[in-house]
Amino acid sequence: MAFDRDTSEVKNWMNMFRWIVKLIRDDYGVTEEKLTRTAHLETDIGLTLEQTEEVLEIVSSSFQIKFPAGSLDELMKFEELCLLASWLNGLYKQPDFLADSFVAKARALNPRAQ
């Protein structure tokens, strides 16, 4: 699985959302109908835990961001994954669903997350 992906078109959180949709659609065969903002990561999308972790690895590598340990514990919906990735990349404000302790870890690892 190639982690070297074009990110040049990702300039805001909606572009990030589309980028991640295409990643999951193309690499894991998940239909776009399942990849809605409100889709629950564990039940609605159909990826295994290992596949979801791979998605985080690909996003991390592609955007040079670091997801703190326990990131999947903070996320329930697909939109939250996209917002978190956007914030870590400096494309979006800090999401309000994150625990304060998680925010501190994320900022320490990602200078663009402010």
C-alpha positions as a Markdown table, in Angstrom:
| # | Residue | x | y | z |
|---|---|---|---|---|
| 1 | Met | 0.0 | 0.0 | 0.0 |
| 2 | Ala | 1.6 | 3.3 | -1.1 |
| 3 | Phe | 1.8 | 6.0 | 1.4 |
| 4 | Asp | 3.0 | 8.6 | -1.1 |
| 5 | Arg | -0.1 | 10.4 | -2.2 |
| 6 | Asp | -0.8 | 13.8 | -3.8 |
| 7 | Thr | -2.0 | 16.2 | -1.2 |
| 8 | Ser | -1.6 | 19.4 | -3.2 |
| 9 | Glu | -5.3 | 20.0 | -3.6 |
| 10 | Val | -6.0 | 19.8 | 0.2 |
| 11 | Lys | -6.4 | 23.4 | 1.3 |
| 12 | Asn | -9.3 | 23.2 | 3.8 |
| 13 | Trp | -11.2 | 20.7 | 5.9 |
| 14 | Met | -13.6 | 19.8 | 3.1 |
| 15 | Asn | -10.8 | 19.0 | 0.8 |
| 16 | Met | -9.4 | 16.8 | 3.5 |
| 17 | Phe | -12.7 | 15.1 | 3.9 |
| 18 | Arg | -12.8 | 14.3 | 0.1 |
| 19 | Trp | -9.2 | 13.2 | 0.2 |
| 20 | Ile | -9.9 | 10.7 | 3.0 |
| 21 | Val | -13.2 | 9.5 | 1.3 |
| 22 | Lys | -11.2 | 8.8 | -1.9 |
| 23 | Leu | -8.5 | 7.0 | 0.1 |
| 24 | Ile | -11.0 | 4.7 | 1.8 |
| 25 | Arg | -13.1 | 4.2 | -1.4 |
| 26 | Asp | -10.1 | 3.4 | -3.6 |
| 27 | Asp | -7.9 | 1.4 | -1.2 |
| 28 | Tyr | -10.6 | -0.5 | 0.8 |
| 29 | Gly | -13.5 | -0.7 | -1.6 |
| 30 | Val | -16.0 | 1.1 | 0.6 |
| 31 | Thr | -18.8 | 2.9 | -1.3 |
| 32 | Glu | -19.1 | 6.6 | -1.0 |
| 33 | Glu | -22.6 | 6.2 | 0.3 |
| 34 | Lys | -21.2 | 4.7 | 3.5 |
| 35 | Leu | -18.7 | 7.6 | 3.9 |
| 36 | Thr | -21.0 | 10.3 | 5.2 |
| 37 | Arg | -20.1 | 12.8 | 7.9 |
| 38 | Thr | -22.3 | 11.1 | 10.5 |
| 39 | Ala | -21.1 | 7.5 | 9.7 |
| 40 | His | -19.8 | 5.8 | 12.8 |
| 41 | Leu | -16.2 | 4.5 | 12.3 |
| 42 | Glu | -16.7 | 1.2 | 14.1 |
| 43 | Thr | -20.2 | 0.2 | 12.7 |
| 44 | Asp | -21.2 | 2.1 | 9.6 |
| 45 | Ile | -18.1 | 2.1 | 7.4 |
| 46 | Gly | -17.1 | -1.5 | 7.6 |
| 47 | Leu | -13.4 | -1.2 | 8.1 |
| 48 | Thr | -11.6 | -3.4 | 10.7 |
| 49 | Leu | -9.7 | -1.8 | 13.5 |
| 50 | Glu | -6.5 | -2.7 | 11.6 |
| 51 | Gln | -7.7 | -1.0 | 8.4 |
| 52 | Thr | -8.8 | 2.1 | 10.3 |
| 53 | Glu | -5.3 | 2.3 | 11.9 |
| 54 | Glu | -3.8 | 1.9 | 8.4 |
| 55 | Val | -5.9 | 4.9 | 7.2 |
| 56 | Leu | -4.5 | 6.9 | 10.1 |
| 57 | Glu | -1.0 | 5.8 | 9.1 |
| 58 | Ile | -1.6 | 6.8 | 5.5 |
| 59 | Val | -3.0 | 10.2 | 6.4 |
| 60 | Ser | -0.2 | 10.8 | 8.9 |
| 61 | Ser | 2.5 | 9.9 | 6.3 |
| 62 | Ser | 0.8 | 11.9 | 3.5 |
| 63 | Phe | 0.4 | 15.1 | 5.5 |
| 64 | Gln | 3.4 | 14.8 | 7.8 |
| 65 | Ile | 1.1 | 14.9 | 10.9 |
| 66 | Lys | 1.2 | 12.7 | 14.0 |
| 67 | Phe | -1.9 | 11.2 | 15.6 |
| 68 | Pro | -1.3 | 10.8 | 19.3 |
| 69 | Ala | -1.7 | 7.5 | 21.0 |
| 70 | Gly | -5.4 | 6.9 | 21.7 |
| 71 | Ser | -6.7 | 8.9 | 18.7 |
| 72 | Leu | -9.3 | 6.3 | 17.8 |
| 73 | Asp | -10.6 | 6.5 | 21.4 |
| 74 | Glu | -11.4 | 10.2 | 20.7 |
| 75 | Leu | -13.3 | 9.5 | 17.4 |
| 76 | Met | -16.7 | 8.1 | 16.8 |
| 77 | Lys | -17.8 | 9.6 | 13.5 |
| 78 | Phe | -16.1 | 9.8 | 10.1 |
| 79 | Glu | -16.4 | 13.6 | 10.2 |
| 80 | Glu | -14.5 | 13.7 | 13.5 |
| 81 | Leu | -11.6 | 11.8 | 11.9 |
| 82 | Cys | -11.5 | 14.3 | 9.0 |
| 83 | Leu | -11.7 | 17.3 | 11.4 |
| 84 | Leu | -8.9 | 15.9 | 13.6 |
| 85 | Ala | -6.7 | 15.4 | 10.6 |
| 86 | Ser | -7.5 | 18.9 | 9.3 |
| 87 | Trp | -6.7 | 20.5 | 12.7 |
| 88 | Leu | -3.4 | 18.6 | 13.1 |
| 89 | Asn | -2.5 | 19.8 | 9.6 |
| 90 | Gly | -3.4 | 23.5 | 10.4 |
| 91 | Leu | -6.4 | 23.6 | 8.1 |
| 92 | Tyr | -9.2 | 23.8 | 10.8 |
| 93 | Lys | -9.8 | 25.1 | 14.3 |
| 94 | Gln | -9.5 | 22.8 | 17.2 |
| 95 | Pro | -12.5 | 20.4 | 17.2 |
| 96 | Asp | -14.6 | 20.8 | 20.3 |
| 97 | Phe | -15.1 | 17.0 | 20.8 |
| 98 | Leu | -11.5 | 16.4 | 21.9 |
| 99 | Ala | -10.6 | 15.9 | 25.6 |
| 100 | Asp | -8.2 | 18.5 | 27.0 |
| 101 | Ser | -5.5 | 16.0 | 27.7 |
| 102 | Phe | -5.7 | 14.7 | 24.1 |
| 103 | Val | -5.4 | 18.3 | 22.8 |
| 104 | Ala | -2.2 | 18.9 | 24.8 |
| 105 | Lys | -0.7 | 15.7 | 23.4 |
| 106 | Ala | -1.7 | 16.5 | 19.8 |
| 107 | Arg | -0.3 | 20.1 | 20.0 |
| 108 | Ala | 3.0 | 18.8 | 21.4 |
| 109 | Leu | 3.3 | 16.5 | 18.4 |
| 110 | Asn | 1.9 | 18.9 | 15.7 |
| 111 | Pro | 3.1 | 22.5 | 15.7 |
| 112 | Arg | 0.5 | 23.4 | 13.0 |
| 113 | Ala | -2.3 | 22.4 | 15.4 |
| 114 | Gln | -3.0 | 25.7 | 17.1 |
